Amino acid sequence: MKRKLNALYPLLASLCVFGGACDSGDASTTDAGSSSTGGEGTETAASTSTGPVTTGTATTETSTTQDGTTGTAGDGTGSSSGTGGEEPSGLDPSHFNPDGLNEDIEVVDCTLSNGEESSCYQIVLSGAPADHDSGPYCPRNISDGADVSGIWIESGEVYDADGAFIENLDQFYDDATWQLFNPQTGDINVTDSLAACQAAAVPQVPEEYNNYCVECSLDDFGGGVEQTVLIPVTPVPRDAPAEVGTAEHVGLALNGVVMDPPAPVANILAGYTIATFDDCGGHVNPFEGYHYHAATGCPAEVAQDDTHAPLIGYALDGYGIYAMEDSEGNEAGDLDECRGQTDDVRGYHYHVASPGENMFIGCFHGEVAGEADGGPGGDVLSCDDADAGQPCCGDDACDGPETAANCSEDC
C-alpha cells in the first residue's frame, strides 16, 4: 500500500561550494521564526502558516518564511522543543529539494532489518545533485590548478588533486610505479569516455588502465542514475549497532544525493589509479551515478534555532545527520561509536565525520529497511561460500559478511 505525500517540498538553499565563494553562513536556511544569515547581514524572517501536512498517521504544522524556506513544528528542527530523550523525531519530507527527486515521496509498507513490518518513505532519486554541478575531477595536465581539479582523501587529510599532486604521486606514495602523465607533454591519463569509465571504475582495475586518473561523467548516464531509497517513517533503535560497510548506502543528503560507505581506497590505489572526488566529496560510477563519500559543506542545510549544527540529511535508519560543527565552530562531544548523541530537541541523531576520514557515520543506531537478519538491504553472503579475494559488495574483497544487494553480480 502506498500513500502519497502532498507536501510542498521547498528549495532549501543555494549552493555553497567547498572552498568556494561563500562561507558556512551563506547557504543556511532557517526554520520559521529564526534568523537567516547570509554574507555579512542578518535578517529575521516573519512567517505565515501553510496549514497541516499529513504523512500517514502523523500530522504536523508547516510554516513558510517570507524567503520561501520552511520549518515543521515538532520535527525537532523547528521552533518547538522537540521530542526529547531517545524518542525519535524521524524524517521530514519537506526538507528535501524536489529537484533531486524523480517522484513525490510516498509512504509504503516495508520490512525492517529486524523482521518487523513497518512503514517507510519511498524516495526516488534523480541521481544528480539538485543544488550544485558535479565535478571537476581529474586535471588534464600537470600544470592545471585546483580550480579545474577535484580532491583526494588520504590518511584523514583532504588534498587538492591538481596537476602538481598528480605529478608527484610517486613521492606521495613513495612508489616509483606511479606515473599518470606523459613526461614530455605533461598530459594526464584520464578515463574521458564511457567505455574507459566502465572499464576502469571497478574493483579489479585492468592493467591497461593502471596509472590513470579515473572519472565518469553524468552525461554518459542520461544526466543521472535513478535510485530508490527506503527510510523508516519512525526510527527503531537496534539492540546493537550495525556496520555501515555492508550497506549499499549510509544515508541521503537533502539535495537528493546518496551518502555512501567509505570509498574502497585501497583497491583504487592497488591499480595505480586515482578516482578523484569533486570539491563536494562526490564522484560518479556506472552503478550508482553521482554519490558522496565525504561531507564538505556543499548541499543545502537546515539551520537550528539553537547553536546546534545544521541538519544535512538522514541516515537509512531514519535518524537525522547533522554537520560536524555547530554555528560557533565547535565539534559535538560525547559521541557514541556511531557518531551519534541524544538531546532534548532532536532526540537521537548523528554528526558527520571530517571529510578526510572517508566516512559519514560509524554505524547504524537503528533498523533499516531490508530482509530480517540480512543487515541493510539483503541476505548476508558468508565468505566461506565465495572464492578467496572475490570482489564482493561494500569493501570489494571477501574478508567478512557481505550483503547481496550491494553487488548482486559478485555475490
N, C-alpha and C positions, 0 to 999 in steps of 0.2 A: 504494500500500500504506500502511495506517495501523497504528500500534502504540499501543495505549492505555497511558498512564502511570498506574499505580495508586498514585501517591504520595499521601500525606496532605498537603493544602495547608493550611498553618497560617494563622490570622488573625494578622497580624504586629504590629499596634499599634493603639492608639486614636487618634482624631483630634487633630491639633494644628493649629488654625486660625491662619493668618497674622494676626498682630495680636490673637490671642485670648487665652484664659486660661492656655495652657500655653507653656512656653519650649522651646528646641530640645532640651532633655534629656528632656522629658516623653514624647515619642512614640516614642522609640528603643527597638528591641528588639535584644538582643544575641545573638550566636552562643553555642553550647554552651560552658559553662565560663567565660564572660566576665562582667563586671559589668554589671548593669542599673541605670540611673539614672533615677529618677522623682521629680519635686518636689525636696525637699531631702535625701532619703535615698538611700543607695546600698546595693544588695543584690547579693550574689554568688549566682547560681543554680546548684545542683547539677544534673547532667544524667543521663539514662538513655537507653540506646540503643534505637532503634525498628527496627533492622535495616536491611538494604540496600534501596535503591530503584533499580530497573533502568530505564534510559531508553535504549532501543535497544541499543547495544553497550557503553555505559558503565555501570558500577555504582559507586555512591557510598554512603557510610555516613552516615545521618542520625541526629542525636541531638536529643532534645527536653528542654528545661529544665522545671523544676517549674512555671513560669508559662505553659507551653504554646508558647513560641517554639521555633524550630528553627534549626539550623545544619548545613551539609553539609561534612564534611571533604574537602579537596581542591578545593573550588569557588572558593577564593580569598577567601572571606568568612568562613570558619570558623576553627578553631584551628590548621589546618595552615599550612605555609609557602607553599602555593600553587604555581603552575606556574613562575613566574619568567620574566623577559625578555619577549619578544614573544609567547611561547606563550599562546594564549587559554584562558581557563577556561570561557567560554560561559555561557549562561543556565541558571539553576537554577529549574525549575518550582515547587518548593516555596516559593519566596519570594513567590508571588502570592497575593493574597487571593481565596479561592474565591467570595466573594460578588460579585465583579466579573466573574465568568465565567459564561457560559451552558452551557458544556460542559467536561468534563475536557480538559486539554491533551493533544494527541496528537502523535505524530511521523509526518510524511507525506513522501512524495517531493516534491521541488521542483527548480526550475531557478534558479540564481543569475544575477545580472545579468551575469556574465562567460560565461554559457552552460554552466557546469559543472552537472552533475546532482548533487544533494546531498540531505540530509535536513533538514527544517525542523520546528520546533514550530508546530503549528496552534493558535492561541489565539482562541477565540470569546468576544467581549466582550459584556457586557450593555448597554453604552452609558451607564452611570451610575456615578458614583464609589461604591466599596464602603464607604468609611470616613468620608464627610462628606456633608452636604447640598449641593445646588447652589444658588447664589445667596446673598444677594440681588444684583441687578444695578443696575437703574435706580431712583433715588429717584422718588417721586411728586410731591413738592412741593419748592420751593427752600428750605423750612425743614427738610427732612429731614437727619439727620446720617449719619455714616459707618456707624452700626450697622445701617441699613436700606439701604445703598448698596454698590456694588461699587468697583472700582478702574479707573483708566485709565493707559495706558503712553504716554509721550511723551518722546522725546529722551533715553532712558536713565534716566528717572525714573518712579517709581510715584506716582500721585496718588489720594487718596480722591475717587471720583466722586460726592460727596454733593451736596445741593441747592445749596450755595454754589458748588461747582465748575461745575455746570450753569448757574447764574445768570450766571456771569462768563466763559463761553466766548468771548464776543465780545472780551473783553480778553485772555484766554489766547492766542487765535489771532490777535488784532489784526485782526478782521474783523467788522464790524457786522452781517453777514448772519446770524450765529449768534443764534438766538432760539428755544430749545427749550421755553419756558414761556409761560404766559398772564400778562402783566404785572399784570392785575387780581387774579387769584386765586393766582398762584404755582404753579399746577398744571403739571406737566411732561408733554410729549407723549411717550407710551410705547407701543410696539407690544405691547399687552397681550392680543392674541388670536392664534390660529393663522394666520388669514388675513393679519393685519398682519405677523406674523413672516415668513411665507413671501414676502410682497411686498417687505419691506424688507431682509431678510438676504441680499442678493445684491450682486454687484459693481457693477452699474449701478442705483443706487437710484432708483425712480420719484420724480418731482418731488413727488407728494403726500405722500411720506414724508421729504422734506427737513425738517431741524430736528426730528428725532425721536431719542429715546434708544431704541435697538433692543435688545430682549431676546426670547428664546424660552424656553418652559417645557418641561421634560421631560414634564410631564403631558400635553402635546399630542401626544406621540410614544410613548404607552404606557409611560412611565417610562424609556425609553432607546431608542437606535437601535443594534441589534445590528451588530457588525462582526467580521470575521475577519482576523486578522493572522498572517503567516508570518514567522518569525525563524529563521535558520540555527542548527542544533544546534551546529555547530562554526564559529566565526567564520573567515572567509577574508580576509586583508588584500588590499586593492586595490593595483594598480600605481601609481595616482594617486588622490587623494581625489575623491569625487563630491559634487556640490552637494546640499543638502537642500531647496532651494527648489522643486525639481520633484518632490519626493516627496509622496505622499499623507499620510504620517505620518513623524515622525522617530524615535519610539520609543514605549515603553509603560511607564507607571508601575506600581508594584507593586499598586496598588488597581484595576487594570484600565482605567484611563483612557488614551487615546492622547495622546501629545505631538506637537503639530503644528508644521509650519514657521511662520516668522514670520507674524503676522496682517497682512493687507493694509491697514494703517492708512491709507495714502494714499488708497486707494479709498473707505474708510469715510468719511474726512473730506471727500472730494470731494462727497459727497451731503449734507453738513452733518448727518451722523449721528454718534452715539457708540455703539458696540457694546461696552458695558462688560463687564468680566470680574468674576467674583466674587473674594473675597479669596484664593481658592486659585489664581487665574490661569487659570480656565476659563470658558467660556460655551457656549451651545447654538446650533447652527444646524440647519436642517431636513435637512441631508445627512449630517452626522456625529453628531448628538446632542451630548452633552457632551464637550468636549475641552480640553486645556490649551494655553496659549501661553506660560506662564511658570511657573517653579518657585518657589513662595513658602513651602514648608515644610509643606504640608497633608498629603500622603499619608504612609502608613507608610514607615519606613526600616529598613534592616538595618545596625545598627552594626558597626563593625570592631573586631578585637581590638587593633589599634594605634590611633593618634590620627587615622588617615586619615578623610576624610569618609565618611558613610554611603552605602550603596547606595540609590538611589531608583527605579531602573528599568533598562531595557535599550533600547539603540538597535536599529533594524531590522536592523542588520548583526550583532547578537548580542553586541556588547561592552557591558559594564556602564556605566551612567550613575550618577555619584556627585554628591552635593551640592557646592556651590561651596566651602564652608568645612569644615575639619576640626573635630575636637572642641575644639580650642583657639581657634577663630575665625580661623584663618589660611587664606587662599586658596592653592590649589595653584599652584606656579610652573612655569616651563618647559613650558607647554602648547603643543602644535603648533597648526596652523591650524584643526584640527577641534575644538580644546579637549580634546585627548587627551594622555595620557602613559603611560609604562610603568613598573611597579615589580615587585619580585621576588615580591610576594604576589598581586597581581591581574592581572598581565600588562598588556596594553594596555587602557585604559579612558578614559572621558570624565568631564569635570566640567562641570556646567551653568553657563550664564552667569547674571548677576544678573537679577532679574525685569524691570527696566526696559529690558533690551536686546532684548526681544521675540524671544527665541530660546532654544534649549536647547544645541545643539552647532553648530559651524561648518561641518561637512561629514561625510561618511561615510568612515571609515577602511577599512571592509570592504565586501565584496559583500553585496547584499541579495537577497531573493527577487524575481525578475522575469525578463522576457524578455531574451535576450542583446542587448547594446548599447542597451537601452531605458531604462537607468537604473532607479531604484526604481519598479517597478510596471507598466511598459508601454513601448510604442513611442514614439519621440520625434516630436513634431509640429514641423516647421520653420515659422517664421513666414512663410516665403515662400509657404506653402500656406494662409495664413489672411488674412482681411481685416485691414487696419491697425487696431489698437486692439481687436481682438476679444477678449472675455473668455476667457482660457484658463488652465486648470489652476491651478498653485500661486500665481501672482502676479497673476492677473486682468487681464493685458494682454499682448498678444503682442509681447514685446521680447526674446525668446530662446527656446531649446528648451523645449518643454513635454512632459508625459507624458500620454498618452491616459487612463490610469487615474485621473488626478487629477480630471478633469472631462470625462467622455466625451460629455456633452451638448454642450459647447462645442467639444471637439476632434474 
